[in-house]
């Protein structure tokens, strides 16, 4: 849950700022969502049924669907996700804890 909170906040910060970084954050969040889906936590059932964007308002009240649902993500292949993740680290776009969960999520998203 902590990872999803960090990534939801990062996603919010990327709205109106960077489509590429927003996409990378979202894809990392999907990997964490999958992990949540198979645990026995209050949001696990929702995580199994809904898209991450529909889960975000449950993660934090900072996510206002009327504002942030207007933003989209783009398609990125695995190489673009990995390169983009590396660039996020180089740019120090987020604090270390967020970068750690972001990298874990991107590694999981691209290992399939």
C-alpha positions in Angstrom: 0.0 0.0 0.0 2.9 2.4 0.8 4.3 1.8 -2.7 0.9 2.5 -4.3 0.5 5.7 -2.3 4.0 6.9 -3.4 3.3 6.1 -7.0 -0.2 7.6 -7.0 1.3 10.8 -5.6 4.0 10.7 -8.3 1.4 10.2 -11.0 -0.5 13.2 -9.7 2.7 15.3 -9.9 3.3 14.2 -13.5 -0.2 15.3 -14.6 0.2 18.3 -16.8 4.0 17.9 -16.6 5.2 14.8 -18.4 3.2 12.2 -20.4 6.3 9.9 -20.5 7.0 10.0 -16.8 3.3 9.7 -16.0 3.2 6.5 -18.2 6.3 5.1 -16.5 4.8 5.7 -13.0 1.5 4.2 -14.0 3.0 1.1 -15.4 5.1 0.6 -12.3 1.9 1.1 -10.3 0.2 -1.6 -12.2 2.9 -4.1 -11.1 2.3 -3.1 -7.5 -1.5 -3.3 -8.1 -1.1 -6.9 -9.2 0.8 -7.7 -6.1 -1.9 -6.1 -4.0 -4.6 -8.0 -5.8 -3.5 -11.3 -4.5 -3.1 -10.3 -0.9 -5.7 -10.2 1.8 -6.1 -6.5 2.3 -9.1 -4.2 2.1 -8.4 -3.0 -1.4 -7.3 -6.3 -2.8 -10.7 -7.2 -4.3 -10.9 -3.8 -6.0 -7.4 -4.2 -7.3 -8.4 -7.5 -8.9 -11.3 -6.0 -10.8 -10.5 -2.4 -11.6 -7.9 -0.4 -13.6 -5.3 1.3 -11.5 -6.8 4.7 -12.3 -10.0 3.6 -10.6 -8.1 2.4 -7.6 -6.2 5.6 -7.1 -9.0 7.5 -5.4 -9.2 4.7 -2.8 -5.4 5.0 -2.1 -5.5 8.7 -1.4 -8.0 11.4 -1.3 -5.4 13.6 -3.1 -6.5 11.9 -6.3 -9.5 13.8 -7.6 -11.0 11.9 -10.5 -12.6 15.1 -11.9 -9.1 16.6 -12.2 -6.7 13.7 -12.9 -8.9 11.4 -15.0 -8.5 14.0 -17.8 -4.8 12.8 -18.2 -3.9 9.7 -20.1 -0.8 7.6 -20.6 0.9 6.5 -23.7 2.0 3.2 -25.1 5.6 2.3 -24.3 7.5 -0.9 -25.1 9.7 -2.6 -22.5 12.9 -0.8 -23.8 11.2 2.6 -23.6 10.0 1.9 -20.1 13.5 0.8 -19.0 15.1 3.8 -20.6 12.5 6.2 -19.2 13.0 4.7 -15.7 16.7 5.3 -16.0 16.1 8.9 -17.1 13.7 9.4 -14.1 16.6 8.3 -11.8 19.1 10.6 -13.6 16.7 13.6 -13.4 16.1 12.8 -9.7 12.5 13.4 -10.4 11.3 11.8 -7.2 12.6 11.1 -3.7 14.6 7.9 -3.2 11.8 5.8 -1.7 9.5 6.6 -4.7 12.4 5.8 -7.1 12.9 2.4 -5.4 9.3 1.4 -5.8 9.2 2.8 -9.3 12.2 0.7 -10.4 10.8 -2.4 -8.8 7.5 -1.9 -10.6 9.2 -1.3 -14.0 11.4 -4.4 -13.5 8.3 -6.5 -12.9 6.4 -4.9 -15.8 9.2 -5.7 -18.2 10.1 -9.2 -17.1 7.2 -10.9 -18.8 
